[in-house]
Amino acid sequence: MKQTDDSLQERVSHAWRQGAAEMPPSFDRVWQSAGTRYVGARRRYRRVASVAALAAAIVVATSWQTPAHETTYIELAELLESTYWSAPSDVLLPNREFDIYQDMPVLFESTDPAGGALL
């Protein structure tokens, strides 16, 4: 056990001496390195944004078309003949033989009017 403890102590002290020789970088060097990385990241972002804007401009320029024909207007009669409106609640109503809004049902008489008084 003594031999392992001595070996461990020797390795730790050697690593300690070797690590103490390497001093951490100064604040100015670290700050300068961070600034350099920031400037590089901004340049990459600007390049990507420029390429994206150029691609968008090319897409817009190639897809821009002038109308080939003159604009036509829809006549009111044409619009009324081509559309049909129905209430949303019509789906809930049962189908009948006549449309109560369009056709009047034929009223039948329950008694003969010439045969006497109606009860």
Protein Blocks (a to p, Z undefined) as FASTA:
>chain_A
ZZmmmmmmmmmmmmmmmmmmpccddfklmmmmmmmmmmmmmmmmmmmmmmmmmmmmmmmm
mmpccdfbdcddddfklmmmmpccddfklmmpccdfbdfklpccddddfbdfkloccZZ
